[in-house]
């Protein structure tokens, strides 16, 4: 059945079968961020909103660390399932689970020890430091739970347990939504309350995943006695997982730099940017989910030497992602003020946030080109090309653009930096696609 899906099923059917679970998981991850932003914004405290917004890169960094074992491990385990190597599946899945916990513990220690320098780096000042510190500290303590959750949620899909994976993620999101107003308003914990609700949500998701692994999974393992890793498997996990996490890592750097540059224009602009970026993430995560969800189909066609089907897959991916990007951009742009009003009532924040959101949405079509191209290079094992695109959009290209634009164009230069970076990254992607096509 699996081979039929990859070899003979219509491309739309194969693509959506593989991609939709990934998109749904991305949406659940977005909910965690959006819920905190929504309830924090209900306080109408601009400094509080800005303080929590400054910590957005911290959450993104944790997702990046979780992707190392989650995406890297699922890629290796998927191939082992095809090779009927069940013993290695149990060993590698156990390794990934415990390694993700160790990564979380290390991250928590580093974040707490260097809390003040990190908060200063993120742009916290005398007005926002207290709120940012409260939110940051609780997130740091919850790092093991947050980072761990991405491993079972990804590995479970490799044994066709997408429904169970989604159930665990949705459970955490629902609990977070219920607890947010309780901790923020009823108990009066403010920023710390939002972080506590988020961490408890992840702990509940983790409990659900662990129960499945111990009582329902036939091939995956979380038993310590199965903890074992071969050198080649270790290399494969990290060679795939680390590049896959770079996009999120670059996003953390981009957010931190943007917030620091906006400091001179006041906390209102940081708050507006924080909300607009969360709304923009709706579009970006949907595009990312569809791009990476279709990657196994690209890899299978490439590995099987079926260039004709691969070309058809890529044509469909570029067309679908492009149309989807345009459609999402139009809808979100049209309702930008209304969407901002869901979070804040201040006319200045609504106006500023709407402008920021619309400027970010201009480049959705360019993001889709870069994302699909990155997935193609990863599927074909072209690590250099995939790495270049991963570090460009919100990395090297973005840093160069935002520093230049902020110097020459000030506030609007900062706002336009991301769309310009997306255009340049898409241009780089097209160049790399044509170059590799010529080399073939």
C-alpha positions, 0 to 999 in steps of 0.5 A: 500500500505504501509503495502504491502511494509513492509509485502509482497513486495520483500525485495530489492524493499522495501529496496530501496524504503525506502533507496534511498530518504535518500541516495539522501539527504545524497548526497545533504548534501555532495555537500554543503561540497564538493562545498566549498572545491572545490572552496576554493582549487582553491585559491591554498592557503594552509593556507586558505584551512587548515583554512576552513578544521579546521571548518569542525567539526562545520558544522558536529555539526550543522547537529548533532543538526538538526538530533535531531528534524529531525530524532527524529520527523520523527520517532514519526510522522511516527508512528502517521500517522499509528495510524491516529492521525493527530492532534498530527502530526500537534502539534509535527511537529510544535513543531519540527520546532520551537524547531529546530530554538531555537536550532539554535539560542542557538548554534549561540550565544554559538559559537559566544561568545566562538569563540576564545576558540572554534577555538583554540580547533579546532586547529587554529594557527597564520597561519590559525586563520584569515581564520578559524575565517572568515568561522566560524563566518559566519557559526555561524550566519547561524546556525539557518538556517542550523539546521532548514533545517534538520527538514522539509526535514526529516518530509516531507518524512513521508507524502510521499513528498520525491520529494518536500524534495529533490527539496528544498535541491537541490535548496540550493545546486545549489544556493551554487554552483553558489554563491561560485565563486562569493563571493570567487573570484569575490567579494574577500571574500575568506573563508567568501565568501564560508560560506556566499554562504553556508548560503544563500543556506540553507536559500533558501532551508528553504524558499522552505520548508516553502512554502510547509508546508504552502501551500501544506502539508495537515498534517504537520504544521509550524503554531505557534498555533499548537505548542504543545507537550505531555510529552510522545511525547517529550520523544520519540523525544529525545530518538530517536533523540539524539542517532541518532545525536551522530554519527555526534557529534562524527565525529566532535570530531574525526575531531577536534582531528585529526587536532590538532594532525596533527598540528605538521606536518604542515598546508599542512597535515591538508589541505590534510586531509581535502580534503581526508576526504571530498572525504571519506565522499562520501563513508561513507554517502552513506553507512549511507544513505542505512543503516538508510534508511532501518531501518523502514523495520527492525523496522516493521518486528521486531514490527510485530514479523516476525522474518523470514522476519527480518532475510532475511532483515538483510541478504540482508542488510549486503550483499548489504552494504558489497559489496557496501562498497568494490566496493566504496573503490576500485573505490575511491582508484583507482582514489585517485590521480585524485580525489585529483587533482580536488581540488589541483595541489600541488604534495605534497598535492596530494601525501599526500591526496591520501595516507590518502584517501586510508588508510581511504577506507581500512575500508569501509567494517567494517563501513558497518557492524557497521552501519547496526548493529546500525540500527538494534539495534535502530529498535529493541529498544535496546538503550544501544547497539545502543548507544555503537556503536554510541559512539565507531567508532569516539568516545571512541574507536577512541580517545583511538586508535589515542592517542596511535597510534600517540604516538608510530607511529607518523604521520602514526599512526594518519592516521591509527587510523580511520581504526583500530577504524573501525575494533574494532567497527565492532568487537564490533558490531558482539559481540553485535549481537551474544550476543543479539541472544543468549539472545533471 
